[in-house]
Every structure is written in structure tokens, then in C-alpha cells.
């Protein structure tokens, strides 16, 4: 069957209705609604003839939904990866975040961009192919995980249960850009201890706030040692996101005439494949020792911050010459008539995704490419309808190319 005739078979209204129903599930992370959506997805997979497994992990408290469309044999397998859980609703919404509202341009809702549109796109791609009677040589594995917002615990559980394929597509929102590299994330705490005096004797003090004001822009401008190339270095970034300064470790604020002797900074760094957490921490520590030199008497302490039970998101990369990259590039060009933007592209290159786990744990070649992004994680979160529908078409063509028609 001609691929163009297949992508023309998409039932656009049915696809939008399916995404709306996903949005209507209040699947906030680590809630009963998350479990309800996982169960619903399993039933929807079974309805279209895809083998479905409700995969329990975290001592049965959470569920992934895994779908497997068995091929006839002889083709490569392709795994799709996305998460069902969403962030909480914030202030500022002007539409119902759970209605799945569709107008002439957008579909709205909490989690629609991050990342139910991606989930629905690969579900609808497979459904459209099945409705057309297509049989594939290779397997298609559909993973609808939870816990990406807790460091990817759901995808790690799926991997440890034996889920794998020859290639993968992670459908995190990228505005249909093909992301071939993204950073790993490291969180840290810095404590600066000075020496207080009354402001009348400020010259005798060691001002922890002044030291913080010195080091923050230096951290924000950092790149890290061991970058394999300029492209790898381009996804290095240091950042300070929290600053508390006052008197003592308890940060007493009731005595502003005194020079602050304690500051606690919290921040995050992004580093590339080939670089290490240890190397990044060593580079940060070197900056702190230089800071102590500029502020005699200052003591600077660096502590990596790791939340218990939350794994670190590793970095991800794939060669632009990989078959999966070439396949999705060709599919995009067939759908949109133009070259697909491809590479370590801002802002997605600074994200963490479950692609890092698939790459790091299994050595799989894959790509990050999904609908949504520009209106991600904000009031009135939404996805362009044309992007959602085109993503379905791109996924369909990529499945046909990688898995091959039997």
C-alpha cells in the first residue's frame, strides 16, 4: 500500500477526541488518577488489537502501560516512549485545564504538551495502520510510563522488566524537531560561610552575600572540562536558582544592620555525553576555591543534591547518520515538504528525558521528537493541532520504514 495513501487515512477528529479524553484524566504524578489513565490506556490498546500489559512497580503503587504489536518477523523493532503523569495545575488558566478543549488552532489542557500529545500521536499512528490492514515485519512497542517527573523511574522499571527494541522514539515535546543530543542534569547546594560584623565595622567582615554576588554570574557562565566537541560543550550550562542569605545557618533575618555571614545557594548544571558528574563537581569546586582566594576568610562548601528514590537523568546522543534519525528526517520531509531541523537544538538540548535511560541502560539508538513544546508547562498549556496531526503522520511513515510492511 502506498505510504501517502496511508497517512491520508488519518481520522483527524477521532485522533483529537482521543487526546481530549487523555487530558480529561487527572493524571497528576503519584496520584490515583495516574493509575486510572494507565488502566484506561491498556483497555484502549486491547480495543485496537495490541497486546497490553499493566506493569506494576514501586511495590505495586504505580503502573506503566506497555503495548506490543507483534510483527511477522524479519524487520527491525521500534519502541515509542512517553509518560502519562503530569505537573500540577498552576494559577493563570483561562480555560478548564481538564476539559481537553479544541478550537480551530489548538488543543488545550494540563499535560497536553508534556506529554499526552506525544503519547496520543504514537497510539493513533499504530491504530491508523491497523485500521488500514497493514501488517509489519518488525515489532512496535508502545510504552506509556509514569515517573518521568521523578527522574524516569517508570522507564527504568520497564527496562529492568526486559522491554527493549532495535530503535526508539522518545516523544517528549520538541515542536517536531529531531533532537540528537541532550544534557544530563546535576543538582547541587553551595554553602558560603563568612564572618559577621555590625555595618559600622563592615570592612572587618567577610560578607557572604557579597561573595554570592561574585560567584553566581561565574557559575552561570561555566562550561565544564572533558567536552568531546564544541557541540557537546554547547549543552553545558551552570545555573543558580535559589539564594538565601542572612545570619547563621538558620538564616535569621531580623537583624539587617549586621553583615550576613551565611548564604545557601541551590542550582543545577547540565553536561554532555562523555562528561561526568565528578568532573562537573570538580570544576565547581575549583571555582569555589578561587572565590575563597578573592574573599579571604570565606569558607565555601559544595554538596551534590540527590533526592532519595529519584535517579539522575543521564545524557543522550545519537549520530545524525543513524538509521532512526535518517528515517524520521525522511518522514518529516515527506509530510511537510521541508528538511527537519535536527541536532542539539535549544531549548530541548538542556532538557532531561527518558531517552537518556534508554541510551545509557540499553545502548539503544533513538531520537527525541514529539509534538508540543512552545506552550509547554505554562497556563493554558496547549499544542498546535497541525503539529499533533503531522506528528502522527511522521510516526506512521517512520514505523513503515523501520519495521517494514510484511
MARVEXPA-228894 format. One line per field, with one value per residue (C-alpha): residue number from 1; residue in three letters; chain; x, y, z. Coordinates in pm, 1 decimal. Layout:
<nodes>
nr = [NUM	...]
rest = [ala	...]
kette = [A	...]
X = [X	...]
Y = [Y	...]
Z = [Z	...]
</nodes>
This chain:
<nodes>
nr = [1	2	3	4	5	6	7	8	9	10	11	12	13	14	15	16	17	18	19	20	21	22	23	24	25	26	27	28	29	30	31	32	33	34	35	36	37	38	39	40	41	42	43	44	45	46	47	48	49	50	51	52	53	54	55	56	57	58	59	60	61	62	63	64	65	66	67	68	69	70	71	72	73	74	75	76	77	78	79	80	81	82	83	84	85	86	87	88	89	90	91	92	93	94	95	96	97	98	99	100	101	102	103	104	105	106	107	108	109	110	111	112	113	114	115	116	117	118	119	120	121	122	123	124	125	126	127	128	129	130	131	132	133	134	135	136	137	138	139	140	141	142	143	144	145	146	147	148	149	150	151	152	153	154	155	156	157	158	159	160	161	162	163	164	165	166	167	168	169	170	171	172	173	174	175	176	177	178	179	180	181	182	183	184	185	186	187	188	189	190	191	192	193	194	195	196	197	198	199	200	201	202	203	204	205	206	207	208	209	210	211	212	213	214	215	216	217	218	219	220	221	222	223	224	225	226	227	228	229	230	231	232	233	234	235	236	237	238	239	240	241	242	243	244	245	246	247	248	249	250	251	252	253	254	255	256	257	258	259	260	261	262	263	264	265	266	267	268	269	270	271	272	273	274	275	276	277	278	279	280	281	282	283	284	285	286	287	288	289	290	291	292	293	294	295	296	297	298	299	300	301	302	303	304	305	306	307	308	309	310	311	312	313	314	315	316	317	318	319	320	321	322	323	324	325	326	327	328	329	330	331	332	333	334	335	336	337	338	339	340	341	342	343	344	345	346	347	348	349	350	351	352	353	354	355	356	357	358	359	360	361	362	363	364	365	366	367	368	369	370	371	372	373	374	375	376	377	378	379	380	381	382	383	384	385	386	387	388	389	390	391	392	393	394	395	396	397	398	399	400	401	402	403	404	405	406]
rest = [unk	unk	unk	unk	unk	unk	unk	unk	unk	unk	unk	unk	unk	unk	unk	unk	unk	unk	unk	unk	unk	unk	unk	unk	unk	unk	unk	unk	unk	unk	unk	unk	unk	unk	unk	unk	unk	unk	unk	unk	unk	unk	unk	unk	unk	unk	unk	unk	unk	unk	unk	unk	unk	unk	unk	unk	unk	unk	unk	unk	unk	unk	unk	unk	unk	unk	unk	unk	unk	unk	unk	unk	unk	unk	unk	unk	unk	unk	unk	unk	unk	unk	unk	unk	unk	unk	unk	unk	unk	unk	unk	unk	unk	unk	unk	unk	unk	unk	unk	unk	unk	unk	unk	unk	unk	unk	unk	unk	unk	unk	unk	unk	unk	unk	unk	unk	unk	unk	unk	unk	unk	unk	unk	unk	unk	unk	unk	unk	unk	unk	unk	unk	unk	unk	unk	unk	unk	unk	unk	unk	unk	unk	unk	unk	unk	unk	unk	unk	unk	unk	unk	unk	unk	unk	unk	unk	unk	unk	unk	unk	unk	unk	unk	unk	unk	unk	unk	unk	unk	unk	unk	unk	unk	unk	unk	unk	unk	unk	unk	unk	unk	unk	unk	unk	unk	unk	unk	unk	unk	unk	unk	unk	unk	unk	unk	unk	unk	unk	unk	unk	unk	unk	unk	unk	unk	unk	unk	unk	unk	unk	unk	unk	unk	unk	unk	unk	unk	unk	unk	unk	unk	unk	unk	unk	unk	unk	unk	unk	unk	unk	unk	unk	unk	unk	unk	unk	unk	unk	unk	unk	unk	unk	unk	unk	unk	unk	unk	unk	unk	unk	unk	unk	unk	unk	unk	unk	unk	unk	unk	unk	unk	unk	unk	unk	unk	unk	unk	unk	unk	unk	unk	unk	unk	unk	unk	unk	unk	unk	unk	unk	unk	unk	unk	unk	unk	unk	unk	unk	unk	unk	unk	unk	unk	unk	unk	unk	unk	unk	unk	unk	unk	unk	unk	unk	unk	unk	unk	unk	unk	unk	unk	unk	unk	unk	unk	unk	unk	unk	unk	unk	unk	unk	unk	unk	unk	unk	unk	unk	unk	unk	unk	unk	unk	unk	unk	unk	unk	unk	unk	unk	unk	unk	unk	unk	unk	unk	unk	unk	unk	unk	unk	unk	unk	unk	unk	unk	unk	unk	unk	unk	unk	unk	unk	unk	unk	unk	unk	unk	unk	unk	unk	unk	unk	unk	unk	unk	unk	unk	unk	unk	unk	unk	unk	unk	unk	unk	unk	unk	unk	unk	unk	unk	unk	unk	unk	unk	unk	unk	unk	unk	unk	unk	unk	unk	unk	unk]
kette = [A	A	A	A	A	A	A	A	A	A	A	A	A	A	A	A	A	A	A	A	A	A	A	A	A	A	A	A	A	A	A	A	A	A	A	A	A	A	A	A	A	A	A	A	A	A	A	A	A	A	A	A	A	A	A	A	A	A	A	A	A	A	A	A	A	A	A	A	A	A	A	A	A	A	A	A	A	A	A	A	A	A	A	A	A	A	A	A	A	A	A	A	A	A	A	A	A	A	A	A	A	A	A	A	A	A	A	A	A	A	A	A	A	A	A	A	A	A	A	A	A	A	A	A	A	A	A	A	A	A	A	A	A	A	A	A	A	A	A	A	A	A	A	A	A	A	A	A	A	A	A	A	A	A	A	A	A	A	A	A	A	A	A	A	A	A	A	A	A	A	A	A	A	A	A	A	A	A	A	A	A	A	A	A	A	A	A	A	A	A	A	A	A	A	A	A	A	A	A	A	A	A	A	A	A	A	A	A	A	A	A	A	A	A	A	A	A	A	A	A	A	A	A	A	A	A	A	A	A	A	A	A	A	A	A	A	A	A	A	A	A	A	A	A	A	A	A	A	A	A	A	A	A	A	A	A	A	A	A	A	A	A	A	A	A	A	A	A	A	A	A	A	A	A	A	A	A	A	A	A	A	A	A	A	A	A	A	A	A	A	A	A	A	A	A	A	A	A	A	A	A	A	A	A	A	A	A	A	A	A	A	A	A	A	A	A	A	A	A	A	A	A	A	A	A	A	A	A	A	A	A	A	A	A	A	A	A	A	A	A	A	A	A	A	A	A	A	A	A	A	A	A	A	A	A	A	A	A	A	A	A	A	A	A	A	A	A	A	A	A	A	A	A	A	A	A	A	A	A	A	A	A	A	A	A	A	A	A	A	A	A	A	A	A	A	A	A	A	A	A	A	A	A	A	A	A]
X = [0.0	130.1	254.8	89.6	-249.0	-198.8	-125.1	-427.3	-642.3	-597.2	-929.7	-836.4	-1145.2	-1106.4	-740.8	-825.3	-1109.0	-870.5	-621.3	-903.9	-1005.2	-646.4	-641.8	-970.1	-793.7	-643.5	-319.1	-105.6	214.2	183.2	-197.6	-485.1	-561.5	-223.7	-320.8	-663.6	-510.7	-265.0	-557.1	-756.1	-463.6	-432.1	-800.4	-767.1	-468.7	-663.4	-954.4	-731.5	-572.9	-246.5	-127.9	-132.9	38.1	-29.5	316.7	332.2	640.4	732.0	581.6	260.6	196.9	247.6	176.3	325.3	119.2	317.2	172.2	327.4	226.4	392.3	542.1	550.6	928.8	1229.5	1206.4	1361.2	1168.4	1074.3	989.7	792.9	837.6	631.0	495.1	134.1	182.1	154.6	259.1	5.8	-219.7	-84.3	-253.3	-341.5	-550.3	-835.0	-973.8	-1063.6	-732.4	-912.9	-1168.3	-945.7	-1083.6	-1027.1	-1063.5	-967.7	-593.8	-507.1	-594.1	-565.2	-511.8	-273.7	-14.8	-128.3	215.4	411.0	332.1	-5.4	1.2	314.0	153.8	-164.0	33.6	201.9	-115.5	-306.9	-27.0	-46.3	-427.9	-442.4	-205.3	-404.8	-734.3	-582.2	-495.0	-118.3	92.9	452.0	764.2	909.5	753.4	624.7	648.3	437.1	548.3	320.5	519.5	485.1	750.9	948.1	890.5	1069.6	1383.0	1248.7	1162.8	891.7	1113.4	1383.8	1124.5	1022.7	1385.5	1450.3	1145.4	1303.7	1140.1	1369.1	1383.7	1629.4	1544.5	1336.2	1148.1	1102.7	803.1	886.8	771.3	1025.6	797.1	870.0	1244.0	1467.7	1684.4	2003.9	2167.9	2062.2	2230.5	2240.4	2128.9	2308.8	2169.6	2390.1	2397.1	2671.2	2714.2	2917.2	3023.9	3167.3	3237.6	2977.4	3022.3	2792.3	2770.1	2983.6	3270.5	3187.7	3549.8	3643.1	3374.5	3364.9	3037.4	2876.2	2619.6	2894.4	3070.8	2746.4	2702.7	3055.3	3017.1	2665.1	2746.7	3062.9	2862.3	2602.1	2879.8	3050.7	3125.0	3284.3	3600.3	3605.3	3368.5	3421.3	3345.1	3208.3	2863.0	2898.6	3023.4	2720.0	2493.0	2695.9	2524.1	2561.2	2271.5	2188.3	1815.0	1784.7	1967.2	1916.7	2143.4	2123.1	2272.1	2372.8	2275.7	1915.8	1922.6	1788.8	1656.7	1560.2	1897.4	1968.2	2227.2	2468.6	2671.5	2533.6	2767.4	2584.5	2445.1	2296.6	2277.9	2092.8	2132.9	2163.2	2418.3	2380.8	2659.7	2707.8	2764.7	3129.5	3141.8	3083.0	2914.9	3251.5	3413.5	3140.6	3166.7	3544.7	3503.5	3253.8	3485.4	3772.6	3557.5	3480.1	3846.0	3914.9	3626.6	3789.2	4101.7	3910.6	3734.1	3996.1	3837.9	3540.3	3464.2	3283.8	3131.4	2985.8	2737.9	2570.0	2195.8	2027.8	1663.9	1618.2	1445.9	1492.3	1756.7	1968.7	1868.7	2170.2	2268.4	2163.7	2310.8	2276.4	2470.3	2289.7	2377.2	2182.1	1904.7	1638.4	1747.9	1751.1	1413.6	1236.2	1406.7	1270.2	923.2	914.2	1020.5	753.6	485.2	594.1	792.8	1098.2	1407.0	1356.6	1559.6	1797.6	2070.7	2142.8	1882.2	1783.6	1593.1	1545.3	1918.6	1905.3	1611.7	1632.2	1425.4	1383.4	1584.7	1888.2	1790.5	1721.6	2059.0	2255.1	2099.1	2042.6	2275.0	1978.3	1986.9	1693.5	1564.0	1368.6	1087.9	737.0	452.9	418.3	686.9	636.0	340.9	480.2	442.3	252.3	-105.2	-334.7	-86.8	-167.5	-48.5	-94.8	-345.8	-147.4	164.6	-19.6	-169.0	156.8	338.5	100.3	183.1	557.9	535.6	335.8	595.6	880.2	710.3	664.2	1030.1	1186.8	955.4	872.4	548.2	513.6]
Y = [0.0	346.5	530.4	855.4	689.3	550.9	887.1	1030.7	778.3	954.9	1029.6	1374.1	1418.2	1076.3	1147.5	1480.6	1318.1	1051.8	1315.5	1511.7	1201.7	1156.1	1517.1	1460.8	1206.0	1396.0	1200.9	1416.1	1241.5	983.1	1005.8	763.3	948.4	840.9	476.9	529.0	661.7	371.0	126.6	317.2	312.2	-64.6	-109.3	121.8	-77.2	-402.0	-248.4	-190.5	-535.6	-451.1	-679.7	-472.5	-518.6	-317.0	-326.6	-263.8	-122.1	65.6	-217.2	-202.6	165.7	275.1	133.0	157.4	50.9	-147.9	-228.3	-476.2	-507.6	-829.5	-828.6	-1112.4	-1142.6	-1019.1	-645.2	-414.3	-329.5	22.5	139.0	454.5	610.7	871.5	946.3	975.7	1170.8	1549.2	1851.3	2020.6	2297.5	2646.6	2985.5	3186.9	2941.0	3091.2	2756.3	2439.2	2250.4	1914.7	1970.0	1885.3	2189.7	2200.5	2521.0	2596.2	2610.2	2441.1	2162.6	2272.2	2103.7	2022.5	1777.5	1803.9	1928.3	1746.0	1497.7	1345.9	1473.2	1265.3	960.9	1000.0	1055.9	717.4	542.9	697.6	618.2	249.0	249.7	410.0	147.4	-135.3	7.9	6.9	-362.5	-307.9	-595.1	-525.9	-740.4	-585.2	-531.6	-197.1	-146.0	132.4	235.4	466.8	511.6	716.4	869.5	1062.9	1360.1	1165.5	1102.9	838.6	566.2	424.7	384.6	228.1	-19.5	-102.2	-153.1	-382.3	-589.2	-663.5	-401.4	-314.4	-277.8	-202.1	170.1	411.7	739.1	940.0	1167.9	1448.0	1786.9	1919.3	2105.7	1821.8	1896.8	1587.2	1617.1	1412.1	1516.4	1645.3	1709.1	1528.6	1715.3	1758.4	1945.5	2093.1	2302.9	2556.3	2693.7	3012.5	3096.1	3441.1	3647.9	3893.7	4248.4	4541.2	4753.9	5016.6	4764.8	4616.6	4645.9	4380.9	4136.3	3857.4	3927.2	3602.4	3787.8	3981.1	3651.1	3503.3	3801.4	3735.4	3361.2	3346.0	3502.2	3291.9	2971.3	3086.8	3135.6	2799.5	2521.4	2201.4	2005.5	1697.3	1810.4	1594.0	1874.4	2226.4	2073.2	1883.6	2199.4	2387.7	2187.4	2276.2	2518.4	2619.3	2777.6	2915.6	2909.2	2964.0	3216.7	3250.6	3483.1	3614.6	3545.9	3193.5	2860.7	2924.0	3239.5	3482.3	3791.8	4015.3	4192.0	4357.6	4604.7	4310.0	4175.3	3838.2	3554.3	3266.3	3205.3	2888.4	2854.8	2583.4	2522.8	2282.0	2206.4	2047.8	1841.6	1639.1	1272.8	1193.4	1432.6	1312.8	1430.1	1400.9	1626.0	1887.7	1889.0	1923.8	2226.1	2383.6	2317.7	2486.0	2798.1	2793.1	2767.0	3070.3	3250.1	3183.9	3346.2	3659.9	3671.7	3584.8	3411.5	3277.6	2906.8	2755.3	2407.3	2218.2	1931.6	1740.9	1720.9	1386.6	1327.6	980.2	744.4	977.0	866.0	1113.2	1167.4	1066.8	1244.8	1122.0	1134.7	963.3	1001.2	1211.2	924.4	665.7	487.7	613.4	974.7	935.5	761.9	1030.2	1303.4	1146.8	1105.5	1469.2	1588.4	1371.4	1520.1	1884.8	1926.0	2067.6	1948.9	1861.1	2071.0	1820.0	1833.9	1958.0	2230.3	2489.2	2466.1	2089.1	2020.0	2133.5	1905.9	1570.0	1288.1	913.1	887.8	913.1	592.4	401.5	516.7	462.2	136.4	-42.9	131.3	185.3	429.0	666.3	1016.4	1269.9	1408.4	1498.9	1749.2	2046.7	2246.2	2614.8	2633.5	2378.2	2394.6	2723.6	2845.7	2743.8	2472.7	2378.2	2210.4	2323.3	2090.1	2081.4	1973.4	1693.5	1558.4	1591.3	1407.1	1113.3	1111.8	1129.7	842.3	632.3	673.9	603.6	281.9	170.9	238.0	85.9	-212.1	-266.6	-391.4	-770.3]
Z = [0.0	-91.3	222.9	112.7	86.3	437.3	601.2	421.0	609.9	945.0	1112.3	1242.9	1460.4	1619.5	1696.5	1860.0	2053.7	2182.5	2300.6	2465.2	2660.0	2778.3	2900.7	3085.7	3306.8	3600.9	3595.1	3822.2	3921.8	4200.1	4227.7	4176.0	3851.8	3716.8	3777.3	3621.4	3299.6	3283.9	3312.6	3050.4	2807.1	2848.9	2760.4	2458.6	2331.7	2362.6	2169.4	1865.1	1880.8	2055.1	2334.1	2656.6	2990.8	3303.6	3458.2	3832.9	4003.6	4322.2	4530.1	4328.0	4391.2	4028.7	3683.0	3336.6	3037.0	2779.1	2437.2	2193.5	1830.3	1717.2	1369.7	1119.0	1152.4	957.5	1034.1	1289.3	1603.9	1713.2	2065.4	2143.9	2485.4	2668.5	3013.7	3128.8	3452.9	3454.6	3654.5	3885.8	3761.0	3832.9	3856.4	3545.1	3344.3	3139.4	3018.2	3207.3	3231.7	3231.3	2953.5	2656.1	2475.3	2098.5	1896.7	1537.1	1616.2	1946.1	2185.1	2549.5	2884.1	3164.3	3033.7	2672.4	2569.1	2840.2	2704.7	2626.4	2266.9	2206.9	2369.6	2165.3	1844.3	1851.0	1968.2	1676.5	1432.1	1517.3	1520.6	1175.5	1033.6	1190.2	1063.1	714.2	746.1	747.9	876.6	974.3	977.8	1293.7	1635.9	1758.6	2135.4	2287.0	2636.9	2832.3	3151.1	3467.0	3689.4	3427.9	3657.0	3931.9	3728.3	3494.1	3746.9	3519.5	3215.7	3433.6	3564.0	3206.6	3104.6	3401.0	3307.9	2969.5	2745.9	2452.6	2073.7	1795.5	1789.3	1991.9	1956.6	2272.8	2217.3	2460.5	2325.7	2074.3	1830.4	1584.2	1586.1	1582.1	1893.2	1862.0	2189.7	2526.1	2856.4	3186.7	3496.4	3825.7	4126.8	4397.6	4715.3	4795.3	5147.0	5194.6	5549.3	5622.6	5933.5	6058.4	6193.6	6251.2	5938.0	6117.1	6101.3	5761.5	5647.3	5906.8	5793.5	5539.7	5360.2	5245.6	5032.2	4852.5	4785.2	4649.9	4417.8	4289.8	4227.5	4079.7	3740.0	3721.1	3771.2	3520.3	3261.3	3320.7	3078.6	3200.2	3130.5	2911.1	2633.6	2325.5	2080.2	2052.1	2005.3	2332.8	2504.7	2371.8	2603.6	2912.9	3146.0	3507.8	3691.0	4035.7	4103.9	4481.5	4702.2	5079.1	5278.0	5636.5	5980.7	6078.9	5931.7	6038.5	5822.2	6083.2	5905.4	6198.2	6224.8	5885.2	6025.0	6053.0	5762.4	5651.3	5739.4	5572.0	5222.8	5082.4	4702.9	4517.1	4148.7	3862.0	3593.5	3252.5	3099.4	2782.3	2699.1	2773.2	3067.8	3424.1	3741.6	3916.3	3657.6	3686.1	4065.6	4040.6	3809.9	4050.7	4344.0	4159.6	4120.5	4493.0	4588.5	4367.8	4541.0	4878.6	4739.5	4642.8	4982.7	5249.2	5546.4	5347.5	5367.5	5065.7	5075.7	4778.8	4819.7	4532.5	4594.6	4532.2	4618.9	4767.1	4524.9	4228.8	3977.4	3786.1	3422.5	3211.9	2890.5	2546.9	2199.4	1865.1	1542.6	1280.5	1045.3	1248.9	1063.0	1306.0	1251.4	874.1	886.7	1087.3	880.6	561.2	712.1	822.9	476.6	313.1	539.5	545.2	227.1	403.1	588.4	953.0	1198.5	1354.7	1618.0	1969.8	1944.5	2207.6	2437.5	2416.1	2441.9	2806.1	2897.1	3066.9	2913.4	2941.6	2620.0	2846.8	3026.7	2702.9	2568.5	2889.8	3012.3	2680.1	2434.2	2203.1	1913.7	1920.3	1871.8	2077.1	1862.9	1970.5	1928.5	2160.6	2334.8	2266.2	2507.1	2748.1	3128.2	3140.6	3199.7	2914.1	2810.2	2452.4	2133.9	1775.1	1610.5	1287.1	1478.5	1656.9	1334.9	1140.7	1419.8	1373.1	1001.2	1068.4	1317.2	1070.8	796.1	1038.6	1154.1	791.7	715.9	1027.1	1076.9	705.8	561.4	563.4]
</nodes>
